[in-house]
Amino acid sequence: MREQYRTPRLTVADLAPEPIEQFTRWFKETATNPAIHEPNAMVVSTATPDGRPSSRTVLLKHYDEAGFVFYTNYGSRKGGELAANPYLSLLFPWHPLARQVIVTGRAARTGRDETVAYFRTRPHGSQLGAWASHQSSVIGSREELLARYEELAARYPEGEQVPVPPEWGGFRVVPETVEFWQGHENRLHDRLRYVREGAGDDWRVERLSP
């Protein structure tokens, strides 16, 4: 199975001065494309200290000049791996546009106030689900999970404030590199990567061979 990508060229002159502005340009185009479901879906790849990787799809919930934010249970597999090894990558696979964005960097927990503020915006059922699921742990049956959820729903009915689970919160990924990949025919893709220079906000752009 193979497809020839026929898209406009991507040149250094086309890029914004820094990667978050360029990401915003592409994200806005992606969000308005009806062929792309959940444009904020991204693959988060983590690894243990001895290099054993794992990946899963999560939803990007916020981004700005400080980085990319997602939320999870800190006791989950990714939470445990990030606690031991904070380096990770994010992949936004926007296949209908023949585009990818690949971010590498370091994750740090968001502040508790930021976590609480986001938790309050979640639907009531999702708030209960954060309590019901001990993410990544082995469970005997789906019925066991549903029973925990129903118990929580009785304790915190619709309209009543659900407390934020202590083990639940956000990670902010501070980018070190951000690659913008545009597919082309004959596999001669454009790959332009921003690389952070030092500890500041200066970036250089390099073109990678496809």
Residue pairs with C-beta under 8 A, 6 or more apart in sequence:
4 185
4 186
5 98
5 183
5 184
5 185
5 189
6 184
6 185
7 97
7 98
7 99
7 182
7 183
7 184
8 182
9 182
9 184
9 190
10 180
10 182
10 190
10 192
11 190
12 192
12 205
12 207
15 22
15 180
15 192
15 205
16 22
16 24
16 25
17 203
18 65
18 194
18 201
18 203
19 175
19 178
19 194
19 203
20 63
20 64
20 65
22 178
22 180
22 194
23 63
23 101
23 178
26 94
26 99
26 101
26 180
27 39
27 40
29 97
30 36
30 39
30 92
30 94
30 97
30 99
31 39
33 39
33 96
33 97
35 96
36 94
36 96
36 97
38 59
39 92
39 94
40 59
40 60
40 61
41 57
41 58
41 59
41 60
41 92
41 93
42 57
42 58
42 59
42 60
42 68
42 70
42 90
42 91
42 92
43 55
43 56
43 57
43 90
43 91
43 93
44 55
44 56
44 57
44 58
44 70
44 78
44 88
44 89
44 90
45 53
45 54
45 55
45 88
45 89
45 90
45 91
46 53
46 54
46 55
46 77
46 78
46 81
46 82
46 85
46 88
47 53
47 54
47 81
47 85
47 87
47 88
48 81
48 84
48 85
49 84
49 85
54 77
54 78
54 81
56 78
58 70
58 72
59 70
60 68
60 69
60 70
60 90
60 92
61 69
61 70
61 71
61 118
61 170
62 68
62 69
62 118
63 69
65 201
66 172
66 174
67 105
67 172
67 173
67 174
67 175
68 90
68 103
68 172
68 173
68 175
69 110
69 170
69 171
69 172
69 173
70 170
70 171
70 173
71 115
71 118
71 119
71 168
71 169
71 170
71 171
72 78
72 79
72 135
72 168
72 169
72 170
72 171
73 79
73 130
73 133
73 134
73 135
73 136
73 165
73 167
73 168
74 80
74 83
74 109
74 167
74 168
74 169
75 134
75 135
75 136
75 137
75 167
76 135
76 136
77 135
77 136
78 136
79 135
80 136
82 88
82 107
82 171
86 106
86 107
86 108
87 104
87 105
87 106
87 107
88 104
88 105
88 106
88 107
88 173
89 102
89 103
89 104
89 105
90 101
90 102
90 103
90 104
90 173
91 100
91 101
91 102
91 103
92 100
92 101
92 102
93 100
94 100
94 101
98 182
98 183
98 184
99 180
99 181
99 182
99 183
100 179
100 180
100 181
101 178
101 179
101 180
101 181
102 177
102 178
102 179
102 181
103 173
103 175
103 177
103 178
103 179
104 175
104 176
104 177
105 173
105 174
105 175
105 176
105 177
106 173
106 174
106 176
107 171
107 172
107 173
107 174
108 171
108 172
108 174
109 169
109 170
109 171
109 172
110 169
110 170
110 171
110 172
112 169
114 170
115 164
115 168
115 169
115 170
116 164
118 170
119 127
119 130
119 164
119 168
122 130
124 158
124 159
124 162
127 156
127 162
128 149
128 152
128 153
128 156
128 162
129 149
130 164
130 165
130 168
131 148
131 152
131 162
131 165
132 145
132 148
132 149
132 152
133 145
139 145
152 162
156 162
175 194
175 196
176 195
176 196
177 193
177 194
177 195
177 196
178 193
178 194
179 191
179 192
179 193
179 194
179 208
180 190
180 191
180 192
180 193
181 189
181 190
181 191
182 189
182 190
182 191
183 189
184 190
184 210
187 210
188 210
189 210
190 207
190 210
191 207
191 208
191 209
191 210
192 205
192 206
192 207
192 208
193 205
193 206
193 207
193 208
194 203
194 204
194 205
195 203
195 204
195 205
195 206
196 202
196 203
197 203
197 204
